[in-house]
Amino acid sequence: MSFSRRNFLIATGVAAASTSVLSACSNGDGKGSSGKVPTVSGSKTVKIDVGTKADSTGPAPEVTGAVKGGTIWSLDSFDMDHLDPAQIYNSTEAAITVPILRGLTGYKIDDKGGAILVGDLATDAGTMKDGGKTWSFTLKDGLKWEDGSEITMDDVRHTYERLFASFITEGPRYIQNWLEGGKGYKGPYGGKHLDSIEISGKTVTFHLNEPRGDFNFTLAMRGYALVSKKHDTKEKYDKRPFSSGPYKIDSRQPGKSLTYVRNEHWDPKTDSIRNAYPDKFVFQFGFQSLASTDRYIADRDNDRYTVSIFNEVAPERVAQVLTNAKYKQRILTEVDTATYYWPINTRRITDPKVRQAINYAWPVQQLQTIRGGAATSEIATTIFSPVTPGYHKFDLYGKLQKGGGDPVKAKALLKEAGKVGQKLVIAYQQSDNSVKQAVAIKNALEAAGFEVVNKQVDKSTFYSQISKLDNGYDMFAAGWSPDWPAGYSVFFPCWEGSQVVDGGTNWAQLKNTSVDKAIAAASKIGDPDKANKAWGDIDRQIMELAACVPDYHPIRNWMYGSKVGHVVYDSANTCIALCKLYAKK
């Protein structure tokens, strides 16, 4: 899911729907102000199982010491591009909509951020038949929309049929690809239903064109949350979705703020995932990370009740904050499962030697320093994260040996290709830190013989713009975590040739027959060890083609106000678990 879109990784291929998933986490030592910035270590693989029907039954376990009432605020740099669940394919959008959007399945977070897959609107995590080609889910009783009307099976069928509508361009495409008869279907607005979505009583049955042992995990993506048929405003739904969760949208000022208030028709007995302690959430946008960090440090007035969805400790303040025992009490540190990388547009930069030259020239050490050093990120040499089952350690372009890049090797490759002076148009998001990194990248690549043109792109629409086929860029910053526990969800959406479409996430626009065949073969492997090896081999295969420049694996450092209670990690959405927070009295 775009920038660090998802955070689940499973040790197996398609057949393993209930075994180990990864979520890495570790904190600093918490000791006083030594002046030395702590590094993060001790990443571990955490198992995420499929929960039982009892696990899926609400209400969610109470948070010890939590109190109801008050307002939780946020300080973030940018607003959401999408709120229509079918358009959500970005981790910040997924995170911020947990309180208002519910799906058939979801992740139940414990007090330490660990997770199990459970039924959300469904009574359990689903029943699989035919080796995974048929899946059934039954709706719970007592489910209502924010206007008090019942959530019906018509809403369920409509939600998945509208995924095929022409105006749905930005969200995940898995279900559209897997449902029998989906090819050529144009959505429900002409009155035609999809036969592979079968409704009987309170049960929906999906008939797939291939076995998917992980289909229940796929449905837990925010992109597959339910939509009210009655209140479906098509394109306009993106601005004001209808709530099935404990909160609903009260007001929105695009680019400035988004406010949630309680949804009085939400019944906690139907929800095993969400608590609802604050009366209100007020998300505020337009704050760069330095400004928000300084406000967290000052910890005054409403800022005492504030968290961030996106903004982390600013690089300029990392040393000050992470070496101070007082501030560290208000820091949540997590090792992310994402890899941030720079896709190289293979339709524009067609020569692998040129793409390899970019990799050799990349100034990884300088970029890490700009981001705040080893306390904020780990240098990446692969597409897989090191904490991902299936990860194979390799460094094809010598980044760990030459952190400043190897301009000599890069220029030699350009000469071999006859491309010295190759022009590169590079897009990056608007932020003070991004500007610094863009300058470092430009200097390094020009030292290697490239001509570089940097282009700033608005953060709010960045992923929408880079997802266009004719975006005019040779490179741009992106990032990815798996959409659900399977290596398939790393490599199919980002590197399989059929995903080179407008609004798609194969940002490198890579169409390679060997890679496509390898992805298809790996997705059918049921043995965990063999599947892991296959996905790791695909990682190396793509890096040999130099279709991207792996940059870093993020270490998250979120600071929050002193009056925010129970700040834990939501490993499902790479963020603070909003529905576990409370405002201290």
DRENBA-757780 format. One record per atom (N, C-alpha, C): x, y, z. Coordinates in steps of 0.02 Angstrom, whole numbers, plus 50000, padded with zeros to 5 digits. Layout:
// residues N
XYZ
...
//
This chain:
// residues 585
500424994250000
500005000050000
500435006050000
500605009549944
501025015449938
501435016549999
501615023150014
502135023850063
501975019150120
502405014550132
502335009750186
501615007650192
501325005250139
500605004350139
500374999250190
500704993650197
500474988650245
501054985450282
500904982350338
501434980050382
501384972850403
501104968650361
501054961750380
501454957550332
501804952750357
502184948250315
502114941250342
502004936650298
501904929750320
502474925350296
502614920150333
503184915850316
503034911150260
502404910850237
502224905950187
501984909150124
501814904950077
501494907350016
500744907550025
500384906249971
499664906949971
499324902350021
499574896350031
499204891350069
499164892950143
499584897350169
499604898350241
499204904350261
498604903150284
498174908750303
498204910250377
498544906250416
498494907250488
499154906150525
499714906750490
500344905850524
500694912350535
501364912250538
501724918050565
501724924050520
501644929750551
501684936250518
502194940350554
502454945250519
502964949150552
502724956050574
502934957950633
502864964850656
503454966050701
503904970350681
504514971350720
504454977350764
504664976750826
504634982550870
505174982150923
505414988050941
505914988550993
505964995751016
506144996751078
506215003451104
506925004651128
507095011051135
507745012751164
507785010751237
508345011751269
508435009351337
508095013651389
507885019751371
507515023951418
507945027151471
508595026551467
509025029551517
509135036851502
509445040251548
509485047651547
509835050651488
509985057051494
510265060951439
511015059851433
511205054451400
511915052951392
512225057051337
511795059851294
512055063551236
512165059151176
512115052551185
512205047851131
511525045451108
511385046251043
510745044151017
510715036551017
510205033551048
510165026351050
509995023450983
510245017450969
510055013850909
509545008650928
509165006450879
508635001750892
508864994750872
508764990050916
508954983250901
508434978550931
508514972150917
508074967250947
507434966150908
507434967450842
506844966150802
506674958750806
506034957350808
505834950350814
505214949050772
505144942850751
504564940850713
504004939050761
503424941950751
502854940750794
502334936750755
502044931950786
501554927750752
500864930950754
500534931350697
499844933650693
499424927750669
498974925450712
498544919750696
497854922050675
497464917350650
496764918550638
496394917150703
496024922050727
495654921350789
495024917150782
494734915550838
494124911450840
493504915850835
492924912550835
492294916250837
492244920250902
492494917350956
492484920951020
492924927151017
493494926650983
493934932550976
493594938050935
493124936050892
492794940850848
492184944050881
492004941650940
491404944150974
491564950151018
491184955551009
491294961551049
490994960951118
491124965851160
491524971951146
492274970651149
492664975451124
493384974951129
493594975251202
494124971751221
494364971951291
494504979151312
494314980751374
494424987351400
495174988651410
495374994851400
496064996951413
496104998851487
496574995751522
496644997051593
496775004451607
496365007351651
496465014351670
496165019451624
495875017151567
495595021851519
494965025151545
494865031451524
494275035151543
493955037951480
493295038851483
492945041651425
492925049251429
492885052251370
492805059451366
493415062951337
493345069351325
493905073451300
494005072851225
494525076251202
494685076551131
495415074551120
495525070451069
496205068851046
496325072750982
496885076350980
497065080550923
497635077250885
497765079750825
498355077550788
498715083550758
499345082750743
499755087550706
500095083750650
499875084950589
500145081350532
500275086050474
500695083750429
500905088250375
500415088750318
500025083450306
499585083650247
498925080150260
498425082250222
497755079450224
497735072850185
497175069450188
497085063150153
496855064350081
497145060650035
496935061149965
496265057549955
496165052049992
495555048049984
495275045850051
494595045650054
494245042750112
493745037350090
493585037050026
493195031550000
493615025250009
493355020150045
493785014350058
494055011049994
493645010949941
493875007749879
494455011349847
494575017649868
495125021549841
495725021749888
495655018749948
496185019149998
496715013949985
497315016249971
497885011749962
498505015249988
498435018250046
498965022150076
498905021250151
499465020250185
499435018450256
499145023950300
499265030250283
498985035650324
498225035850316
497985034950255
497265034750244
496945028750279
497285023050276
497035017150311
497015018350386
497535021350412
497585022550485
497045027250510
496945032650475
496495037850500
495765035850495
495615030750453
494925028650444
494735022550485
495185019850525
495005014250569
494395015850613
494345021950641
493765023450684
493095024050648
493095024650582
492465025850547
492285020350496
492765016450473
492645011450421
492765004450447
492294999950436
492364992950457
492294988350397
492654982750398
492614977850345
492364971250372
492344966150329
492124959550352
492614956650402
493264957750391
493774955550438
494214961450458
494604960450509
495054965750532
495544962950583
495964967250610
496484965050657
496324967650727
496324962950773
496214964550844
496884965550877
496994971650903
497634973650931
497624972651007
498154969551033
498184968751106
498544974651137
498644974351203
498934980051240
499644981751218
499984977051186
500674978251165
500734979151090
500174979451055
500184980550983
500174974250942
500204968350975
500144962150938
499454961350909
499384957150858
498744956850822
498554949750805
497894948550800
497624942550771
497084944650721
496974940450670
496454941850621
495784939250648
495274943550647
494614941650673
494074944050625
493464941850637
492894944750603
492764951650631
492654956450587
492484963250609
491734964050604
491464965250545
490744964950536
490504957750531
490954953150513
490784946050508
490854942750576
490504937150585
490504933650649
491174930250664
491564928950612
492224926050621
492644927850560
493234924950555
493694926650501
493574922850437
492994919650431
492794916650368
492894909150365
492534906050318
492574898750306
492804897550236
493344893550229
493644892250165
493434885350140
493284884850075
493134878450043
493514878049977
493504872049948
493794871049881
494524873249879
494884872049934
495594873849935
495724881249933
495214885249947
495304892549948
494974896049890
494604892449847
494254895649791
493564898249812
493324895949870
492674898149895
492744900449968
492494906349983
492524909150050
491834911950069
491624910450131
490984912850156
491074916750221
490664921950229
490674926250289
489954927850307
489804927650372
489134929050396
489134935450438
488664940050423
488634946350459
488394945350531
488654949250576
488424949450645
487724952650648
487374951550702
486744954950714
486874961850744
486414966450734
486434972850767
486894977950736
487104976850673
487564981550640
487164987250608
487394993350619
487034999150592
487515004250563
487245008050515
487595013850488
487495019750534
487825025150519
487805031050564
487115034350568
486665032850521
485985035650525
485505030950560
485765025350586
485345020550622
485055015150579
485145015550513
484895010250468
485325004050473
485034998350457
485374991950463
485894990950407
486464988150424
486954986050374
486694979450345
486564979350281
486234973650249
486694969950202
486444964150179
486824960350130
486864963950063
486364968250049
486404972349988
487004977049992
487134979650052
487724983950062
488364979950049
488374973850074
488974969550066
489104968349992
488584966049956
488674964549885
488864970949846
488524976449861
488654982749827
489374985049838
489634984049899
490324986249914
490824983049867
490744976549856
491244972949816
491114973649741
490484974749722
490344975849651
490564982749629
490514987749673
490704994549652
491454995249644
491844990349667
492564990449656
492734990549582
492264988049541
492384987649468
492184993949431
491894998849466
491665005049433
492255008949405
492135012549352
492675016049317
492995021549360
492615024349408
492895029749449
493335027149506
493355020649517
493805017749567
494475016449532
494945020749545
495585020449509
496195019649553
496135020849618
496735021349660
496815015549709
496295011649721
496325006649774
496635000049753
496644995149798
496914988549783
496494984949730
496804980449692
496464977149637
496404969649646
496574967049705
496594959849715
495914956649702
495404958949735
494744955749730
494474956249659
494584961949626
494364962749557
494694957449512
495314955849527
495684950949487
495464943749503
495244942549564
495114935749586
494394933449579
493904937849579
493204935749575
493044932849507
492724927049507
492494923949444
492054928849406
492164929349341
491744933649300
491894941049306
492414942749342
492564949849353
492814953449291
493144949749246
493414952849186
492834955449142
492854961849130
492334964849089
491744967549127
491694965949192
491144968549233
491264975949247
490744979949244
490804987249249
490514990049313
490314985749359
490034988249422
489274987749424
488974989349481
488264988049492
487784993449468
488054999049444
487625004949432
487155004049372
487294999149330
486824997649276
486314992349294
486334990249358
485844985349381
486064978149376
486674976849353
486904970049344
487334967949404
487184961949430
487574959249485
488114954549460
488604953249502
489144948549487
488974941849519
488904936649477
488674930149502
489144927049553
489774929049551
490274926049596
490224928749667
489784933749678
489624936149745
488924933649761
488874928349801
488244925049814
487984927049882
487354929149885
487034931349947
486494926349967
486514924250031
486004919750056
485904921250130
485314923850148
485194925750218
485684931150238
486074929850291
486574934750314
487284932650294
487334928150245
487984925550225
488154927550154
488764929850144
489014931250077
489554926050061
489524923450000
490024918549978
490364921249915
491024921249917
491424923549860
491694917549823
491604917449758
491874912149715
492464914949676
493054912349688
493674915049659
493904910849601
494304913849558
494554910249499
495214906749512
495464907449573
496074903849593
496064902849668
496394897849694
496404896749766
496764902449802
496444905249854
496744910549894
496654908649968
497154905349996
497124903550066
497164909550112
497334915350085
497424921350125
496884926550110
496324924450079
495804929250059
495524932950119
495474929650177
495204933150235
495674938550260
496324937750250
496804943050265
496724948850216
496614947250153
496524952450103
495934956950120
495394954050143
494794957850159
494894962550218
495424961450257
495564965850314
495854972550293
496044973250230
496304979650205
495744984850210
495934991050227
495434996350231
495114997550163
495444995750109
495174996450042
494564992150029
494424987350074
493844983050066
493344983950122
493364989650156
492854991350206
492184992550171
491634991750209
490974992050178
490754999250162
490344999550110
490055005850086
489295005150088
488955010350112
488225010350113
487955011150043
487555006250021
487255006749955
486805012849948
486395014050000
485925019649998
486275026349994
486855026850027
487205033250031
487815033549985
487855029049938
488415029049891
488335034849842
488765039749848
488755045649805
489285045149750
489505039049737
490005037749685
490635041849696
490825046149649
491445049949656
491445054249719
490875056949738
490835061449796
490925057749862
490845051149861
490925047249922
491625047849950
492105049549907
492795050349926
492895055949977
492445060849975
492505066550019
492125065550085
491605061350083
491195060450144
490905053350146
491315048450168
491055041650175
490575040950233
490145035950230
489655034650283
489975029850333
489865031050397
490225027350449
489845021150472
490225015950488
489965010050522
490355008850586
490815013350603
491235012650662
491005016950720
491405017450772
491205021250832
491195028750823
491475031250769
491485038450756
491225039850685
491035046050673
490815048150608
491115055050593
491125056950531
491395063450512
490905068950531
491145073750570
490735079450589
490865085350543
491495086550527
491665092150483
492335090850450
492435094250394
493075093650359
493225100050322
493835102450331
494105108050293
494705105350255
494625103750191
495175100550154
495825104350162
496345100650178
497005103550187
497125106450256
496595106950296
496665110150362
496465105550419
495875102450415
495655098450472
495125093350452
495065088250494
494555083150488
494335081350559
493695081750573
493445080650641
492965074750644
493095070250692
492645064650705
492285065950771
491655064050773
491265064050835
490965057050843
490675055750900
490395049050912
489835047350864
489815041050843
489265038250805
488815034650856
488255037750872
487825035150925
487495028550908
487515026550844
487195020350823
487685014450820
488315015750837
488805010250842
488695006550907
488664999950902
488564995750961
489214992150977
489544993851034
490184990551050
490134983051057
489534980451068
489454973151073
489584969751006
489564973550951
489694970650885
490414971350863
490824974550904
491504976450882
492024974050931
492414969050911
492944966350954
493604969950945
493624974750899
494254978050879
494334984950910
493794988850912
493844995950927
493574997650996
493955001551034
493695005151091
493525012251069
493155015851109
492955022651090
492955027051152
493545029051174
493595032951235
493515040551224
493875043651178
493785050951169
493095052551141
492835058351158
492215060651127
492325062951056
492935065051041
493065068250977
493795067250957
493915066750891
494585067150862
494605073250817
495115077450824
495205083150780
495895082450748
495905080550684
496525079650647
496695086350613
497295088950626
497505095450600
498085094350550
498035097650494
498525096750440
498895103350425
499455102550391
499845108350371
500435109850416
500645104850457
501205105950503
501805101650483
502355104850466
502965101150452
503205097750515
503615092650508
503825088550565
504205092550617
504595097550596
504965101650644
504485105650688
503975108550656
503485112450694
503095108050742
502885102150720
502505097750764
502945095150821
503575093550806
504015091050858
504125096350912
504235102450892
504335107850941
503715108750984
503125107850956
502515108450996
502445102551044
502665096651023
502655090951069
503145092051126
503725094751110
504215096151162
503945101251212
503625106451188
503345111651232
502765108851274
502355104651244
501835101051280
501365105751318
501055110351280
500605115251310
499885114451285
499405116351326
498695117051307
498455110651271
498125111551213
497845105651178
498385100951153
498995103351145
499535099051121
499685093451170
499485094151231
499575088751280
499135082751263
498625083851222
498145078551203
498235076551129
498845077151105
498965076551033
499415070751014
499255067350958
499665062250927
499715063950853
500115060150816
500165061150744
500045054550708
499715055050651
499625049250607
500265048250567
500535053650540
501115053250496
501745056250526
501705062250552
502305065850574
502665062150630
503315061450621
503735058550672
504205064050700
504635062050745
505125066850771
505545069450714
505605075950708
505985078950653
506715077050659
507045075850602
507755074150604
508175079050645
507985085450641
508365090650677
508295089950753
507805086050776
507685085450848
507805078350874
508015073850832
508115066850853
508595066350912
509175069450906
509665069050960
509395071951025
509065077751020
508795081051079
508265076751114
507835073651074
507275070051103
507475063051127
507855059451087
508005052551104
508535051751158
508875057051175
509375056651230
509115059751295
508485061651295
508195064851354
507665060251384
507785058151446
507345053251479
506625055951484
506555062351496
505885065351503
505505064951438
505835066551382
505495066351318
505375059151295
505835054751311
505785047851288
505175044351318
504935046751374
504325043951402
503725045051356
503795049751311
503255051351265
503455049851192
503815044451183
504025042251117
503815035051107
503495033551051
503355026751030
503835025250972
504265020350982
504765018450932
504605011550904
504585010950839
504425004650807
504865003650745
505124997650737
505474995750675
504944993850624
504924997350570
504404996250519
504584990350475
504074987350445
504184981950397
504254984450326
504234990950318
504244993850251
504944994350222
504974994950157
505564997250122
505375003450083
505735008850094
505645014850053
506165014349996
505915015249936
506365014649878
506165019749825
506605020349776
506495025049721
506395020949657
505765019849636
505655016349572
505975020149515
506265016549469
506545019449408
506065017649351
505815022649317
505335021449263
505675017649206
505535011149202
505885006949153
505645008049082
505075011549074
504855013449007
505245019448980
505495023549025
505885029449006
506635028049009
506845024449061
507555022549069
507595015149052
507685013548989
507615006648965
508255002548973
508825005648977
509465002048980
509625000049052
509674993549067
509834991349135
510494994249161
510984995449117
511624998249139
511525005249168
511085009149139
510945015849164
510625015349233
510155010749240
509825009849304
510315007149357
510765002849337
511275000449383
511745006049404
511895010549357
512325016249373
512005020649427
511345021549422
510995025449473
511085022249541
511025015649544
511095012049608
511805012849636
512305012249593
512995012949617
513125019949643
512825025049613
512975031949631
512585034349693
512105030549716
511645032849768
511995034349834
511885040249863
512255042249924
511885040149988
511855033650001
511435031050055
511625033750124
512275034450137
512485036650203
512285043950215
512365048150166
512185055150174
511425055950183
511035051950146
510315052250153
510095049950223
510405044750248
510245042450315
510385047850367
510945051250359
511125056650405
510605062250403
510385064050343
509875069350336
509235067350371
509065060850367
508435058450398
508485058150474
509085058850502
509165058650574
509635053250599
509945049550553
510445044650573
510155037750584
510555033350614
510375026350622
509795025350671
509635030550709
509055029950755
508395030550718
508415032650655
507795033750618
507725029250557
508255026150535
508195021850476
508795017250469
508685011750434
509215006950418
509305006950342
509915007150319
510055007250247
509785000950214
509445001650158
509144995950123
509564994150062
509634987750050
509954985249989
509494980549951
508904979149979
508434974449950
507734977449951
507274974349915
506574976449916
506234973849979
506374967649998
506134964850061
506474968350119
506104969050174
506394971450236
506764965650270
507304967150307
507674961850341
507274958050393
506724960950417
506314957550467
505744953650434
505764952950369
505244949450332
505444942150320
505014937450339
505144930450319
505214930050243
505744927050219
505884926750148
506444931450128
506644935850174
507194940450159
507844936650147
508184938350093
508854935850078
509334941850081
509854941250119
510324946750125
510784946950065
510784952650029
511254953749975
511334961249964
511874963049932
512024970149920
512364970549852
511954970349799
512224969849731
512634975949710
512504981749741
512814987949717
513284990949769
513494986949817
514024989049863
513854994949907
513224995949924
513025001749964
513315001650033
513354995750063
513594995350132
514344996350136
514694995050081
515414996250080
515585003350061
515185006350017
515305013249994
514665017250004
514565019350066
513955022950084
513875029650049
514425032350024
514385038749989
514245037949915
514165031549894
514075030149823
514735028849789
514695026149729
515295024549690
515235027949622
515395034449618
515305038149555
515745035549499
516325032749517
516775030149465
516455024149430
516215019449469
515885013549441
515265015649402
514885020349429
514275022649395
514435025849328
514935030149327
515105033549264
515365028549212
515725023449235
515975018349189
515395014749155
514875013249193
514285009949164
513935014549114
513895021049131
513585025749084
513975026149019
514635025849024
515055025948963
514935019748922
514895013948955
514755007748918
514095008148881
513605011348912
512945011948882
512905017648832
513425021848830
513405027748787
512915032848811
512835033348877
512325037748905
512595042848955
513225044748950
513485050048993
513095056448978
512865059749031
512435065549021
511695063949020
511525057549034
510825055449036
510425059949083
509865062549057
509435066949097
508965062749140
508905064549204
508435061349250
507975066549280
507335065649273
506835069949305
506595066349367
506735069149425
506595065749489
506075069649528
505535066249549
505005069349588
505085067549662
504925072249704
504945071049776
504415075249810
504215073149870
503685076549906
503925083149936
503465087749944
503635094249972
503715093850048
504325094650070
504475095250141
505195097650147
505355100650203
506025103250212
506545097650207
506395091950238
506865086350237
506935083350167
506385082950131
506415080250063
506835084650018
506805091250028
507215095749988
507965094450000
508155093450063
508855092050079
509075085450047
508645080450049
508835074050019
508875074649943
508415078549913
508425079449841
509075082749817
509325087549855
509955090749839
510535085749842
510535081549894
511065076549901
511055071649843
510455069549824
510395064749769
510625067949703
510425074149692
510615077649630
511375078249626
511695080149680
512425080949680
512775074349666
512535068949698
512855062449689
512775059849618
512175060549590
512065057949523
512425062149470
512455068749481
512815072849433
513565071549435
513815069749495
514525067849500
514665061449461
514155057349451
514225051049414
514095051849340
513925057849317
513835058949246
513125059949223
512645060549269
511955061849250
511805069349250
511285071249214
510995077849221
510335077049258
510255080449314
509675079349357
509235085449361
508585084349353
508075089549362
507615087349419
507595091049474
507165089349530
506495092949525
505955089249541
505275092049537
504925090849604
504675096149635
504285095549696
503555093849679
503265089249716
502575087249705
502205087749772
501595090349771
501205091149832
501095084449866
501195084349933
501145078149971
500455075049967
499935079149969
499255076549973
499075072349911
499355074049853
499185070549792
499775066749762
500315066149800
500935063349773
500825056449742
500515051949780
500435045149754
499945044749696
499455049149696
498995049449638
499375051449576
499845056149583
500215058549525
500715053449500
501085050349545
501595045549522
501275039149496
500635037949512
500305031949488
500035032649417
500105038549388
499905039549319
500445036749273
500245033349220
500745030349175
501185035649142
500885041049121
501255046449088
501365052149138
501735050649191
501835055649243
502415060349229
502835058649180
503385063049161
503995062649205
504025057549249
504595056949295
504995050649280
505645051149290
506085045349283
506165041649349
506105045249404
506175042349471
505745046249520
505555042849574
505195046349628
505225041949690
505135045149746
505145041549810
504485037849818
504535031649843
503945027649858
504115022949915
503655018749934
503795014049987
503255008849991
503415003250021
502924997750022
503024993250082
502474991450113
502434985750158
501904981150131
501934974750147
501434970150120
500724972150140
500254970850095
499564972550107
499224967750157
499464961750159
499234956750207
499774951350210
499714946550255
500274941850266
500424937250208
500774939650158
501004935450102
501514939250060
502044935750039
502534938849995
502214941049930
501674937749911
501294939649851
501114946949853
500924949449912
500684956349916
501254961449916
501874959149914
502434963649902
502574964049827
502604958149795
502864957949727
502344958349672
501734955749684
501234956149631
501014963349618
500814967249668
500564973949653
501094978749627
501724977749647
502244982649630
502694980649572
502694974049554
503194971949505
502934967349451
502294965449454
502004961049403
501754965149344
501874962749284
501744966749224
501034968949214
500554964849235
499854966749225
499654972749267
500064974549316
499914980149361
500184986749334
500444986749274
500644992949241
500024996049210
499654999749252
499025002849231
498985009649265
498575014049237
498445020549270
498155019349339
498435022449389
498205021449457
498525015449490
498945011849455
499255005849482
499855007449526
500155002149554
500715003049599
501354999649574
501344997349513
501974995249481
502285001649454
502555005649501
502785012349484
503385012249436
503775006949438
504345006349392
504105004549322
503455002749316
503155000749253
503564995049222
503754990349266
504154984649245
503714979249214
503854977549153
503534971949120
504084967049098
504184961849138
504704957049125
504414950049130
504444946349076
504124939749074
504404935049127
505054935149138
505354930649187
505124932349258
505074938749273
504834940849339
504104938749348
503694939849297
502984938049301
502904930549313
503294926449277
503244919249286
503464917149356
503984920349382
504224918749449
503704920449502
503374926249494
502854928149542
502274923249540
502064921249480
501514916449473
501694909749505
502314907549495
502524901149524
502574901549600
502854906849626
502944907549698
502274907849734
501774910849702
501124911649735
500754904949744
500994899749710
500674893249714
501034888449761
501574890649792
501964886349836
501664886249905
501514880249930
501224879649997
501724878550052
502304875850036
502804874550087
503134881150108
503124882750173
503384889250196
504104890650176
504544885850188
505254886950173
505374887950098
505034884050058
505124884649985
504824891249960
504254893249990
503954899549970
504414905349988
504694905250048
505154910550069
505744911150021
506024905550002
506594905649956
506394908649888
505804906749865
505574909249800
505484916849801
505174919549854
505074926749857
505744930449865
506204927549902
506864930549908
507234930649842
507154925349803
507474925049736
507184930249689
506534931549696
506214936749654
506494943549672
506604944649736
506914950949758
507574952049722
508004947049722
508654947649688
508564948649612
508084945049583
507964945449511
507794952649490
507364955849529
507164962749513
507744967549524
508134966349577
508704970749590
509254969849537
509324963949508
509794963049453
509584967249392
508924968049384
508664972449330
508714979749349
508874981049413
508944987949439
508324992149425
507744989249439
507114992849426
506954997949480
507344998149533
507255003149585
507905004049623
507925009149665
508485010149711
508205009249782
508335003649815
508145003149886
508505008449926
508135011849970
508425017450006
508495015850081
507935014450114
507985013150187
507375009350213
507475006350271
506935003350310
506825008050370
506225010750377
506125015950428
506085013250499
506335017250544
506245016150616
505815021950639
505205020450660
504715025650677
504835028350747
504825034850754
504865038150819
504305043250823
503745041250853
503175045750861
503185048850930
503145055450933
503085058850997
502355060751007
502135061251070
501445062751083
501385066751148
500805069651159
500695073951217
500645070151282
500775073651337
500805070451403
500125068251429
499585070551399
498915068751421
498585063451376
498975060351333
498715055051290
498865048351324
498345044451336
498435038051370
498435032251322
498805026951341
498845020451306
499035021151233
499635023651221
499895024351154
500255017951135
499935013951092
500225007651070
500225007450994
500615002950966
500705002350894
500134998150864
499875000450808
499404996650768
499794993550711
499984987250719
500404984050668
500034982950603
499374983750604
498984983050543
499044989050497
499174994850525
499155000950485
499775005250494
500305002550522
500935006050531
500835012750566
500485012650622
500325018850654
500145017850727
500045023350763
499765023050830
499045020450825
498865015950871
498195013050870
497685018150896
497345021450851
496885026850870
496335024550916
496075018550904
495505016250943
495705012951009
496325014051030
496555011951097
496735018051140
496715023951111
496915030051147
496375032551194
496575036251244
496095039951285
496425046451308
496005051251324
496235057751350
496245057451426
496825058451454
496895058251527
496535064251559
496265063051617
495935068551653
496455073151685
//
